[in-house]
Amino acid sequence: SVLQSASTGGSLDRNPGAPPWAPHHHSAAVRPQVCGGAVPAGDGKVEATLTASVPYAAFQASERLNIWGEAGYVAGEVTLTPETGDTLTTDLDWTMAQLGVRGTVLTPVADDSGRAGPALAVTSDALWASTTSEKVQDGLAASESDVTRLRLGLEGSWRMALEDLGQMTPKLAVGARHDGGDAETGFGVELGGGLVWAMPTAGLAVNVEGRTLLTHREAAFQDQGVAASFVFDPDPATPRGPSVSLRQDWGGPATGGVEALFAANPLAQRQGTTATRRWAADAAWGFPAFGGAFTSSPHVGLGLAPGSRDYRLGWRLVPATAASAFTLEVQATRREPDAAIPEHRVGLELSTRW
């Protein structure tokens, strides 16, 4: 399970959409409702402080079928601070449940060059979420909102051997979704694709991917993303040794196949544009650790985006073989916005499976 606390801010005239504090799910926002004109129309601030618990479980039913699900509950408070009038605070609750399945229809066939041929996977999930807030006497009305989401996706690829030139893999993914409830509603179709060229003997890989929201009932939603990356890793079969990567993104998320098509960010926020350009460069070096059972990798990174720069310094510990599923990563980031003071972040991630 995951425990987290968060706080958010916004204005009173913000459009209803998924609450940014919801852990990786699209759901309807709680917009405080005025009782008897207690709060006049105008600007102000809405803040929420919440604690979430979201247990997650997955079951590998067979080599080709994986089933997973999660259920979560959030409790906290929402505070309305208008420019005029008193600050109002009320309790806030959020409940969700999600169930998904992923099945492999085709897998590449092993040959002298590794694995080649077509691959096809099907994925689908269903989500329900409900948000409620309590009434504040002569201040805020009670509110309740529900959302539902159904998604179905197909992801295909074809790996081809190029003799002495490595491998080429074109990819194509298509996803359909239906959103219902009190937030954005209607059917939508998303399309993604890409081309990967890799030459393991030279340690080179080039990847170009793109994704777009083809259509949605809400015509204002427009979301596209394109990405290109270059990786140099003399020994890609292991995390040890040096590795360098360069990447450029335009617009929204472009990688991840159907997972990118099914991005968790709210539809109301998905109005990306290819004019948004981001660069990223990363370098790492992996060394044997703990008797060779793990690989220790210090790494550095640089990110450039319109209006800001990111400097990253970190260290990760990953198992050398599949016998262990324990990973640890620590990363410190300094962000330098052009029009604000620098921001500093430190993150720690610990993961284990059994």
BALOBA-1460 file (C-alpha; in Angstrom, 3 decimals):
// residues 354
<rec num="1" residu="s" x="0.000" y="0.000" z="0.000"/>
<rec num="2" residu="v" x="0.993" y="3.616" z="-0.465"/>
<rec num="3" residu="l" x="0.618" y="6.325" z="2.186"/>
<rec num="4" residu="q" x="1.001" y="9.910" z="1.130"/>
<rec num="5" residu="s" x="0.019" y="13.442" z="2.125"/>
<rec num="6" residu="a" x="-0.333" y="16.357" z="-0.254"/>
<rec num="7" residu="s" x="-1.645" y="19.891" z="-0.469"/>
<rec num="8" residu="t" x="-2.913" y="21.781" z="-3.487"/>
<rec num="9" residu="g" x="-4.013" y="25.267" z="-4.335"/>
<rec num="10" residu="g" x="-6.163" y="26.877" z="-6.996"/>
<rec num="11" residu="s" x="-8.644" y="29.637" z="-7.738"/>
<rec num="12" residu="l" x="-12.392" y="29.663" z="-7.203"/>
<rec num="13" residu="d" x="-13.069" y="29.832" z="-10.931"/>
<rec num="14" residu="r" x="-11.017" y="26.759" z="-11.892"/>
<rec num="15" residu="n" x="-12.643" y="24.262" z="-14.227"/>
<rec num="16" residu="p" x="-13.867" y="21.026" z="-12.647"/>
<rec num="17" residu="g" x="-11.535" y="18.123" z="-13.425"/>
<rec num="18" residu="a" x="-9.563" y="15.425" z="-11.705"/>
<rec num="19" residu="p" x="-8.114" y="16.501" z="-8.359"/>
<rec num="20" residu="p" x="-4.330" y="16.815" z="-8.726"/>
<rec num="21" residu="w" x="-3.947" y="15.133" z="-5.343"/>
<rec num="22" residu="a" x="-5.645" y="11.909" z="-6.445"/>
<rec num="23" residu="p" x="-2.919" y="9.215" z="-6.707"/>
<rec num="24" residu="h" x="-2.539" y="8.596" z="-10.451"/>
<rec num="25" residu="h" x="-6.231" y="8.455" z="-11.325"/>
<rec num="26" residu="h" x="-8.734" y="10.534" z="-13.302"/>
<rec num="27" residu="s" x="-11.577" y="11.636" z="-11.026"/>
<rec num="28" residu="a" x="-13.950" y="14.538" z="-10.535"/>
<rec num="29" residu="a" x="-12.832" y="17.544" z="-8.530"/>
<rec num="30" residu="v" x="-14.601" y="18.847" z="-5.468"/>
<rec num="31" residu="r" x="-15.558" y="22.429" z="-6.175"/>
<rec num="32" residu="p" x="-16.903" y="24.135" z="-3.033"/>
<rec num="33" residu="q" x="-20.502" y="25.226" z="-3.412"/>
<rec num="34" residu="v" x="-21.760" y="28.432" z="-1.831"/>
<rec num="35" residu="c" x="-24.679" y="28.310" z="0.642"/>
<rec num="36" residu="g" x="-27.044" y="31.256" z="0.423"/>
<rec num="37" residu="g" x="-24.533" y="33.554" z="-1.243"/>
<rec num="38" residu="a" x="-22.183" y="33.440" z="1.750"/>
<rec num="39" residu="v" x="-19.166" y="33.707" z="-0.560"/>
<rec num="40" residu="p" x="-19.507" y="36.115" z="-3.503"/>
<rec num="41" residu="a" x="-18.135" y="35.330" z="-6.937"/>
<rec num="42" residu="g" x="-14.508" y="36.308" z="-7.319"/>
<rec num="43" residu="d" x="-10.962" y="35.167" z="-6.833"/>
<rec num="44" residu="g" x="-9.613" y="33.193" z="-3.941"/>
<rec num="45" residu="k" x="-7.803" y="30.019" z="-3.085"/>
<rec num="46" residu="v" x="-8.835" y="26.385" z="-2.594"/>
<rec num="47" residu="e" x="-6.417" y="24.145" z="-0.667"/>
<rec num="48" residu="a" x="-6.670" y="20.484" z="0.283"/>
<rec num="49" residu="t" x="-4.548" y="18.485" z="2.719"/>
<rec num="50" residu="l" x="-5.049" y="14.746" z="2.379"/>
<rec num="51" residu="t" x="-3.702" y="11.362" z="3.408"/>
<rec num="52" residu="a" x="-4.216" y="8.434" z="1.019"/>
<rec num="53" residu="s" x="-3.945" y="4.678" z="1.370"/>
<rec num="54" residu="v" x="-4.119" y="2.699" z="-1.885"/>
<rec num="55" residu="p" x="-3.430" y="-1.049" z="-1.565"/>
<rec num="56" residu="y" x="-2.498" y="-2.681" z="-4.873"/>
<rec num="57" residu="a" x="-2.342" y="-6.347" z="-5.913"/>
<rec num="58" residu="a" x="-1.421" y="-8.149" z="-9.138"/>
<rec num="59" residu="f" x="-1.817" y="-11.798" z="-10.126"/>
<rec num="60" residu="q" x="0.107" y="-13.512" z="-12.914"/>
<rec num="61" residu="a" x="-2.553" y="-16.003" z="-14.011"/>
<rec num="62" residu="s" x="-0.332" y="-17.445" z="-16.762"/>
<rec num="63" residu="e" x="2.664" y="-16.516" z="-18.907"/>
<rec num="64" residu="r" x="0.324" y="-14.492" z="-21.109"/>
<rec num="65" residu="l" x="-2.247" y="-13.099" z="-18.650"/>
<rec num="66" residu="n" x="-1.831" y="-10.601" z="-15.822"/>
<rec num="67" residu="i" x="-4.689" y="-9.319" z="-13.638"/>
<rec num="68" residu="w" x="-4.368" y="-6.434" z="-11.193"/>
<rec num="69" residu="g" x="-6.540" y="-4.273" z="-8.991"/>
<rec num="70" residu="e" x="-6.448" y="-1.574" z="-6.365"/>
<rec num="71" residu="a" x="-8.790" y="0.183" z="-3.963"/>
<rec num="72" residu="g" x="-8.108" y="3.425" z="-2.159"/>
<rec num="73" residu="y" x="-9.431" y="5.799" z="0.444"/>
<rec num="74" residu="v" x="-8.449" y="9.417" z="1.076"/>
<rec num="75" residu="a" x="-9.371" y="11.518" z="4.107"/>
<rec num="76" residu="g" x="-8.547" y="15.156" z="4.715"/>
<rec num="77" residu="e" x="-9.752" y="18.729" z="4.672"/>
<rec num="78" residu="v" x="-10.475" y="21.322" z="2.005"/>
<rec num="79" residu="t" x="-10.121" y="25.029" z="2.823"/>
<rec num="80" residu="l" x="-11.782" y="27.852" z="0.893"/>
<rec num="81" residu="t" x="-10.138" y="31.269" z="1.282"/>
<rec num="82" residu="p" x="-11.967" y="33.960" z="-0.728"/>
<rec num="83" residu="e" x="-10.562" y="37.446" z="-1.191"/>
<rec num="84" residu="t" x="-13.470" y="38.708" z="0.919"/>
<rec num="85" residu="g" x="-15.089" y="36.809" z="3.755"/>
<rec num="86" residu="d" x="-13.976" y="34.270" z="6.318"/>
<rec num="87" residu="t" x="-11.932" y="31.149" z="5.647"/>
<rec num="88" residu="l" x="-14.092" y="28.013" z="5.489"/>
<rec num="89" residu="t" x="-12.862" y="24.465" z="6.163"/>
<rec num="90" residu="t" x="-14.693" y="21.177" z="5.683"/>
<rec num="91" residu="d" x="-13.926" y="17.448" z="5.692"/>
<rec num="92" residu="l" x="-13.152" y="15.744" z="2.405"/>
<rec num="93" residu="d" x="-13.321" y="12.041" z="1.447"/>
<rec num="94" residu="w" x="-12.311" y="10.230" z="-1.724"/>
<rec num="95" residu="t" x="-12.878" y="6.551" z="-2.529"/>
<rec num="96" residu="m" x="-11.797" y="4.607" z="-5.602"/>
<rec num="97" residu="a" x="-11.557" y="1.119" z="-7.058"/>
<rec num="98" residu="q" x="-9.834" y="-0.041" z="-10.234"/>
<rec num="99" residu="l" x="-9.470" y="-3.394" z="-11.986"/>
<rec num="100" residu="g" x="-7.296" y="-4.152" z="-15.006"/>
<rec num="101" residu="v" x="-6.099" y="-6.990" z="-17.202"/>
<rec num="102" residu="r" x="-3.287" y="-7.395" z="-19.745"/>
<rec num="103" residu="g" x="-2.973" y="-10.355" z="-22.068"/>
<rec num="104" residu="t" x="-0.282" y="-11.288" z="-24.603"/>
<rec num="105" residu="v" x="-1.721" y="-12.615" z="-27.863"/>
<rec num="106" residu="l" x="1.512" y="-12.969" z="-29.870"/>
<rec num="107" residu="t" x="5.179" y="-13.066" z="-28.837"/>
<rec num="108" residu="p" x="8.317" y="-12.810" z="-31.032"/>
<rec num="109" residu="v" x="9.868" y="-16.143" z="-32.031"/>
<rec num="110" residu="a" x="13.425" y="-16.929" z="-30.942"/>
<rec num="111" residu="d" x="15.982" y="-17.321" z="-33.754"/>
<rec num="112" residu="d" x="19.726" y="-16.981" z="-34.312"/>
<rec num="113" residu="s" x="19.551" y="-13.187" z="-33.934"/>
<rec num="114" residu="g" x="17.512" y="-13.300" z="-30.746"/>
<rec num="115" residu="r" x="13.761" y="-12.803" z="-30.940"/>
<rec num="116" residu="a" x="12.061" y="-11.595" z="-34.101"/>
<rec num="117" residu="g" x="8.569" y="-11.428" z="-35.525"/>
<rec num="118" residu="p" x="5.250" y="-9.898" z="-34.457"/>
<rec num="119" residu="a" x="4.058" y="-9.189" z="-30.920"/>
<rec num="120" residu="l" x="0.543" y="-8.208" z="-29.859"/>
<rec num="121" residu="a" x="-0.878" y="-7.389" z="-26.431"/>
<rec num="122" residu="v" x="-4.359" y="-6.397" z="-25.235"/>
<rec num="123" residu="t" x="-4.980" y="-4.326" z="-22.122"/>
<rec num="124" residu="s" x="-8.131" y="-3.031" z="-20.446"/>
<rec num="125" residu="d" x="-9.153" y="-1.457" z="-17.157"/>
<rec num="126" residu="a" x="-12.171" y="0.007" z="-15.365"/>
<rec num="127" residu="l" x="-12.146" y="2.768" z="-12.748"/>
<rec num="128" residu="w" x="-14.746" y="4.166" z="-10.334"/>
<rec num="129" residu="a" x="-14.091" y="7.068" z="-7.995"/>
<rec num="130" residu="s" x="-16.259" y="9.125" z="-5.648"/>
<rec num="131" residu="t" x="-15.489" y="12.378" z="-3.836"/>
<rec num="132" residu="t" x="-17.577" y="13.977" z="-1.064"/>
<rec num="133" residu="s" x="-17.249" y="16.999" z="1.202"/>
<rec num="134" residu="e" x="-19.241" y="17.938" z="4.294"/>
<rec num="135" residu="k" x="-21.490" y="20.976" z="4.685"/>
<rec num="136" residu="v" x="-20.336" y="24.016" z="6.623"/>
<rec num="137" residu="q" x="-23.227" y="25.829" z="8.263"/>
<rec num="138" residu="d" x="-24.075" y="29.059" z="6.348"/>
<rec num="139" residu="g" x="-20.862" y="28.707" z="4.391"/>
<rec num="140" residu="l" x="-20.349" y="25.763" z="2.053"/>
<rec num="141" residu="a" x="-22.860" y="23.261" z="0.760"/>
<rec num="142" residu="a" x="-22.115" y="19.554" z="0.884"/>
<rec num="143" residu="s" x="-20.866" y="18.172" z="-2.422"/>
<rec num="144" residu="e" x="-20.652" y="14.744" z="-4.020"/>
<rec num="145" residu="s" x="-19.216" y="13.669" z="-7.362"/>
<rec num="146" residu="d" x="-18.585" y="10.355" z="-9.094"/>
<rec num="147" residu="v" x="-16.625" y="9.404" z="-12.188"/>
<rec num="148" residu="t" x="-16.204" y="6.213" z="-14.189"/>
<rec num="149" residu="r" x="-13.697" y="5.284" z="-16.870"/>
<rec num="150" residu="l" x="-13.462" y="2.268" z="-19.200"/>
<rec num="151" residu="r" x="-10.428" y="1.727" z="-21.453"/>
<rec num="152" residu="l" x="-9.360" y="-0.838" z="-24.031"/>
<rec num="153" residu="g" x="-6.026" y="-0.871" z="-25.848"/>
<rec num="154" residu="l" x="-4.060" y="-2.864" z="-28.426"/>
<rec num="155" residu="e" x="-0.276" y="-2.713" z="-28.648"/>
<rec num="156" residu="g" x="1.621" y="-4.319" z="-31.510"/>
<rec num="157" residu="s" x="5.216" y="-4.446" z="-32.736"/>
<rec num="158" residu="w" x="7.338" y="-6.310" z="-35.278"/>
<rec num="159" residu="r" x="10.989" y="-6.961" z="-34.521"/>
<rec num="160" residu="m" x="13.167" y="-7.427" z="-37.616"/>
<rec num="161" residu="a" x="16.809" y="-8.518" z="-37.804"/>
<rec num="162" residu="l" x="19.023" y="-6.407" z="-40.082"/>
<rec num="163" residu="e" x="21.961" y="-8.825" z="-40.356"/>
<rec num="164" residu="d" x="25.057" y="-6.814" z="-39.362"/>
<rec num="165" residu="l" x="23.041" y="-3.648" z="-38.653"/>
<rec num="166" residu="g" x="21.239" y="-4.754" z="-35.507"/>
<rec num="167" residu="q" x="17.454" y="-4.824" z="-35.146"/>
<rec num="168" residu="m" x="14.585" y="-2.585" z="-36.222"/>
<rec num="169" residu="t" x="11.245" y="-2.602" z="-34.379"/>
<rec num="170" residu="p" x="8.232" y="-0.571" z="-35.580"/>
<rec num="171" residu="k" x="5.466" y="-0.218" z="-32.979"/>
<rec num="172" residu="l" x="1.807" y="0.765" z="-33.066"/>
<rec num="173" residu="a" x="-0.702" y="1.234" z="-30.222"/>
<rec num="174" residu="v" x="-4.353" y="2.252" z="-30.252"/>
<rec num="175" residu="g" x="-6.604" y="2.900" z="-27.264"/>
<rec num="176" residu="a" x="-10.317" y="3.638" z="-26.823"/>
<rec num="177" residu="r" x="-11.833" y="5.100" z="-23.672"/>
<rec num="178" residu="h" x="-15.203" y="6.130" z="-22.292"/>
<rec num="179" residu="d" x="-15.415" y="8.680" z="-19.482"/>
<rec num="180" residu="g" x="-18.596" y="9.098" z="-17.474"/>
<rec num="181" residu="g" x="-19.897" y="10.721" z="-14.322"/>
<rec num="182" residu="d" x="-19.589" y="14.317" z="-13.129"/>
<rec num="183" residu="a" x="-16.330" y="15.292" z="-14.866"/>
<rec num="184" residu="e" x="-15.486" y="15.111" z="-18.591"/>
<rec num="185" residu="t" x="-17.636" y="12.548" z="-20.384"/>
<rec num="186" residu="g" x="-17.774" y="10.797" z="-23.752"/>
<rec num="187" residu="f" x="-15.798" y="8.455" z="-25.996"/>
<rec num="188" residu="g" x="-12.254" y="9.072" z="-27.171"/>
<rec num="189" residu="v" x="-9.648" y="7.342" z="-29.359"/>
<rec num="190" residu="e" x="-5.871" y="7.665" z="-29.012"/>
<rec num="191" residu="l" x="-3.107" y="6.481" z="-31.356"/>
<rec num="192" residu="g" x="0.603" y="5.964" z="-30.770"/>
<rec num="193" residu="g" x="3.534" y="4.561" z="-32.696"/>
<rec num="194" residu="g" x="7.280" y="4.517" z="-32.954"/>
<rec num="195" residu="l" x="10.429" y="3.056" z="-34.424"/>
<rec num="196" residu="v" x="13.353" y="1.591" z="-32.474"/>
<rec num="197" residu="w" x="16.753" y="0.758" z="-33.938"/>
<rec num="198" residu="a" x="19.281" y="-1.054" z="-31.779"/>
<rec num="199" residu="m" x="22.750" y="-2.479" z="-32.369"/>
<rec num="200" residu="p" x="23.741" y="-4.262" z="-29.138"/>
<rec num="201" residu="t" x="27.216" y="-5.135" z="-30.422"/>
<rec num="202" residu="a" x="28.017" y="-1.419" z="-30.700"/>
<rec num="203" residu="g" x="26.018" y="-0.388" z="-27.650"/>
<rec num="204" residu="l" x="23.813" y="1.981" z="-29.672"/>
<rec num="205" residu="a" x="20.036" y="2.502" z="-29.658"/>
<rec num="206" residu="v" x="17.815" y="5.153" z="-31.244"/>
<rec num="207" residu="n" x="14.126" y="5.478" z="-30.438"/>
<rec num="208" residu="v" x="11.501" y="7.765" z="-32.017"/>
<rec num="209" residu="e" x="7.941" y="7.697" z="-30.677"/>
<rec num="210" residu="g" x="4.764" y="9.719" z="-31.015"/>
<rec num="211" residu="r" x="1.244" y="9.763" z="-29.619"/>
<rec num="212" residu="t" x="-1.939" y="11.746" z="-30.262"/>
<rec num="213" residu="l" x="-5.518" y="12.021" z="-29.065"/>
<rec num="214" residu="l" x="-7.334" y="11.409" z="-32.347"/>
<rec num="215" residu="t" x="-10.807" y="12.366" z="-31.225"/>
<rec num="216" residu="h" x="-12.948" y="12.911" z="-28.159"/>
<rec num="217" residu="r" x="-16.506" y="14.044" z="-27.573"/>
<rec num="218" residu="e" x="-15.027" y="17.076" z="-25.817"/>
<rec num="219" residu="a" x="-13.647" y="18.744" z="-28.940"/>
<rec num="220" residu="a" x="-11.437" y="21.130" z="-26.921"/>
<rec num="221" residu="f" x="-9.173" y="18.280" z="-25.794"/>
<rec num="222" residu="q" x="-6.012" y="18.183" z="-27.885"/>
<rec num="223" residu="d" x="-2.999" y="16.174" z="-26.809"/>
<rec num="224" residu="q" x="0.053" y="15.221" z="-28.848"/>
<rec num="225" residu="g" x="3.555" y="14.179" z="-27.984"/>
<rec num="226" residu="v" x="6.736" y="13.315" z="-29.906"/>
<rec num="227" residu="a" x="10.038" y="12.108" z="-28.458"/>
<rec num="228" residu="a" x="13.448" y="11.087" z="-29.805"/>
<rec num="229" residu="s" x="16.244" y="9.518" z="-27.782"/>
<rec num="230" residu="f" x="19.781" y="8.242" z="-28.258"/>
<rec num="231" residu="v" x="21.460" y="5.776" z="-25.877"/>
<rec num="232" residu="f" x="25.054" y="4.598" z="-25.731"/>
<rec num="233" residu="d" x="25.629" y="1.579" z="-23.499"/>
<rec num="234" residu="p" x="28.574" y="-0.701" z="-24.374"/>
<rec num="235" residu="d" x="26.949" y="-3.609" z="-22.502"/>
<rec num="236" residu="p" x="23.138" y="-3.162" z="-22.607"/>
<rec num="237" residu="a" x="22.544" y="-6.629" z="-21.145"/>
<rec num="238" residu="t" x="23.747" y="-5.422" z="-17.717"/>
<rec num="239" residu="p" x="23.448" y="-2.129" z="-15.774"/>
<rec num="240" residu="r" x="27.215" y="-2.203" z="-15.098"/>
<rec num="241" residu="g" x="29.668" y="0.009" z="-16.884"/>
<rec num="242" residu="p" x="29.107" y="3.438" z="-18.429"/>
<rec num="243" residu="s" x="25.940" y="4.593" z="-20.125"/>
<rec num="244" residu="v" x="24.872" y="7.913" z="-21.650"/>
<rec num="245" residu="s" x="21.468" y="8.994" z="-22.944"/>
<rec num="246" residu="l" x="20.143" y="12.077" z="-24.733"/>
<rec num="247" residu="r" x="16.449" y="12.768" z="-25.182"/>
<rec num="248" residu="q" x="14.231" y="15.471" z="-26.628"/>
<rec num="249" residu="d" x="10.458" y="15.712" z="-26.110"/>
<rec num="250" residu="w" x="7.821" y="17.859" z="-27.752"/>
<rec num="251" residu="g" x="4.353" y="18.196" z="-26.251"/>
<rec num="252" residu="g" x="2.875" y="15.609" z="-23.885"/>
<rec num="253" residu="p" x="4.064" y="12.078" z="-22.968"/>
<rec num="254" residu="a" x="5.105" y="10.193" z="-26.096"/>
<rec num="255" residu="t" x="6.581" y="6.942" z="-24.789"/>
<rec num="256" residu="g" x="5.212" y="3.902" z="-23.036"/>
<rec num="257" residu="g" x="2.875" y="2.475" z="-25.670"/>
<rec num="258" residu="v" x="-0.640" y="1.940" z="-24.383"/>
<rec num="259" residu="e" x="0.493" y="3.089" z="-20.928"/>
<rec num="260" residu="a" x="1.158" y="6.545" z="-22.408"/>
<rec num="261" residu="l" x="-2.144" y="6.474" z="-24.267"/>
<rec num="262" residu="f" x="-3.808" y="5.727" z="-20.928"/>
<rec num="263" residu="a" x="-1.993" y="8.535" z="-19.131"/>
<rec num="264" residu="a" x="-3.406" y="9.178" z="-15.673"/>
<rec num="265" residu="n" x="-3.463" y="12.973" z="-15.944"/>
<rec num="266" residu="p" x="-6.982" y="14.463" z="-16.200"/>
<rec num="267" residu="l" x="-8.499" y="14.977" z="-19.628"/>
<rec num="268" residu="a" x="-9.120" y="18.610" z="-18.740"/>
<rec num="269" residu="q" x="-5.332" y="19.077" z="-18.509"/>
<rec num="270" residu="r" x="-4.599" y="17.251" z="-21.750"/>
<rec num="271" residu="q" x="-4.268" y="20.194" z="-24.107"/>
<rec num="272" residu="g" x="-0.581" y="19.727" z="-24.883"/>
<rec num="273" residu="t" x="1.195" y="21.337" z="-27.786"/>
<rec num="274" residu="t" x="4.251" y="20.288" z="-29.740"/>
<rec num="275" residu="a" x="5.590" y="23.802" z="-29.115"/>
<rec num="276" residu="t" x="6.668" y="22.692" z="-25.639"/>
<rec num="277" residu="r" x="10.224" y="21.371" z="-26.077"/>
<rec num="278" residu="r" x="12.303" y="19.627" z="-23.406"/>
<rec num="279" residu="w" x="15.873" y="18.277" z="-23.458"/>
<rec num="280" residu="a" x="17.341" y="15.736" z="-21.048"/>
<rec num="281" residu="a" x="20.828" y="14.241" z="-20.726"/>
<rec num="282" residu="d" x="21.836" y="11.523" z="-18.268"/>
<rec num="283" residu="a" x="25.049" y="9.638" z="-17.532"/>
<rec num="284" residu="a" x="25.646" y="6.718" z="-15.154"/>
<rec num="285" residu="w" x="28.313" y="4.173" z="-14.262"/>
<rec num="286" residu="g" x="27.493" y="0.853" z="-12.650"/>
<rec num="287" residu="f" x="29.869" y="-0.956" z="-10.272"/>
<rec num="288" residu="p" x="29.571" y="-4.369" z="-8.553"/>
<rec num="289" residu="a" x="28.377" y="-4.083" z="-4.935"/>
<rec num="290" residu="f" x="27.791" y="-6.439" z="-1.991"/>
<rec num="291" residu="g" x="29.877" y="-9.252" z="-3.431"/>
<rec num="292" residu="g" x="28.512" y="-8.771" z="-6.935"/>
<rec num="293" residu="a" x="24.888" y="-9.450" z="-5.919"/>
<rec num="294" residu="f" x="23.946" y="-5.844" z="-6.720"/>
<rec num="295" residu="t" x="24.995" y="-3.039" z="-9.041"/>
<rec num="296" residu="s" x="25.692" y="0.396" z="-7.563"/>
<rec num="297" residu="s" x="25.222" y="3.246" z="-10.050"/>
<rec num="298" residu="p" x="25.941" y="6.922" z="-9.347"/>
<rec num="299" residu="h" x="24.344" y="9.110" z="-12.012"/>
<rec num="300" residu="v" x="24.007" y="12.752" z="-13.044"/>
<rec num="301" residu="g" x="21.484" y="14.488" z="-15.259"/>
<rec num="302" residu="l" x="20.595" y="17.788" z="-16.885"/>
<rec num="303" residu="g" x="17.150" y="18.895" z="-18.037"/>
<rec num="304" residu="l" x="16.350" y="21.967" z="-20.147"/>
<rec num="305" residu="a" x="12.820" y="23.269" z="-20.718"/>
<rec num="306" residu="p" x="11.355" y="26.659" z="-21.618"/>
<rec num="307" residu="g" x="11.752" y="28.806" z="-18.532"/>
<rec num="308" residu="s" x="13.678" y="26.363" z="-16.306"/>
<rec num="309" residu="r" x="16.712" y="24.106" z="-15.890"/>
<rec num="310" residu="d" x="17.062" y="20.941" z="-13.801"/>
<rec num="311" residu="y" x="20.297" y="19.558" z="-12.339"/>
<rec num="312" residu="r" x="20.104" y="15.999" z="-10.978"/>
<rec num="313" residu="l" x="22.505" y="13.973" z="-8.867"/>
<rec num="314" residu="g" x="21.641" y="10.495" z="-7.642"/>
<rec num="315" residu="w" x="22.554" y="6.950" z="-6.825"/>
<rec num="316" residu="r" x="20.694" y="3.690" z="-7.427"/>
<rec num="317" residu="l" x="21.164" y="0.120" z="-6.231"/>
<rec num="318" residu="v" x="19.686" y="-2.640" z="-8.389"/>
<rec num="319" residu="p" x="20.007" y="-6.460" z="-8.268"/>
<rec num="320" residu="a" x="22.534" y="-8.062" z="-10.592"/>
<rec num="321" residu="t" x="20.188" y="-10.976" z="-11.325"/>
<rec num="322" residu="a" x="16.483" y="-11.729" z="-11.178"/>
<rec num="323" residu="a" x="17.038" y="-13.673" z="-7.949"/>
<rec num="324" residu="s" x="16.501" y="-10.429" z="-5.982"/>
<rec num="325" residu="a" x="13.736" y="-7.861" z="-6.461"/>
<rec num="326" residu="f" x="15.095" y="-5.173" z="-4.111"/>
<rec num="327" residu="t" x="15.943" y="-1.751" z="-5.569"/>
<rec num="328" residu="l" x="16.896" y="1.536" z="-3.926"/>
<rec num="329" residu="e" x="17.326" y="4.990" z="-5.452"/>
<rec num="330" residu="v" x="18.194" y="8.396" z="-4.003"/>
<rec num="331" residu="q" x="18.077" y="11.556" z="-6.101"/>
<rec num="332" residu="a" x="18.593" y="15.270" z="-5.431"/>
<rec num="333" residu="t" x="17.324" y="17.868" z="-7.913"/>
<rec num="334" residu="r" x="17.909" y="21.594" z="-8.235"/>
<rec num="335" residu="r" x="15.428" y="23.428" z="-10.466"/>
<rec num="336" residu="e" x="16.240" y="26.953" z="-11.611"/>
<rec num="337" residu="p" x="13.171" y="28.753" z="-13.025"/>
<rec num="338" residu="d" x="13.900" y="31.915" z="-14.985"/>
<rec num="339" residu="a" x="11.372" y="33.988" z="-13.045"/>
<rec num="340" residu="a" x="11.553" y="32.488" z="-9.539"/>
<rec num="341" residu="i" x="13.996" y="31.408" z="-6.867"/>
<rec num="342" residu="p" x="15.625" y="27.959" z="-7.278"/>
<rec num="343" residu="e" x="13.805" y="24.892" z="-5.938"/>
<rec num="344" residu="h" x="15.507" y="21.927" z="-4.261"/>
<rec num="345" residu="r" x="14.093" y="18.412" z="-3.980"/>
<rec num="346" residu="v" x="15.385" y="15.188" z="-2.469"/>
<rec num="347" residu="g" x="13.674" y="11.867" z="-3.218"/>
<rec num="348" residu="l" x="14.067" y="8.343" z="-1.865"/>
<rec num="349" residu="e" x="12.491" y="5.299" z="-3.525"/>
<rec num="350" residu="l" x="12.585" y="1.782" z="-2.126"/>
<rec num="351" residu="s" x="10.993" y="-1.120" z="-3.994"/>
<rec num="352" residu="t" x="10.774" y="-4.847" z="-3.276"/>
<rec num="353" residu="r" x="8.702" y="-7.740" z="-4.591"/>
<rec num="354" residu="w" x="7.852" y="-11.146" z="-3.217"/>
